[in-house]
């Protein structure tokens, strides 16, 4: 399914993004003003490894949490299978 956008929608999106960009640039200018001369040093310094790492840290689920989820899913499937058996039994009678 492809999404077809008309010119008006695209232009509205562009205006919205331009507004966001101006807002971000204003915030960055304010931060640079507050930092004073140290802003140039920060911009030229290499980023720490943690800042360069790709993506957010992944949440690790505990084995107990996984077991609780598995037990709940087994219970849901048991309920579905029981309902199917009941339905099949009523249809054959």
Secondary structure, 3 states (H helix, E strand, C coil): CCCCCCHHHHHHHHHHHHHHHHHHHHHHHHHHHHHCCHHHHHHHCCCCHHHHCCCCCCCCCCHHHHHHHHHHHHHHHHHHHHHHHHHHHHHHC
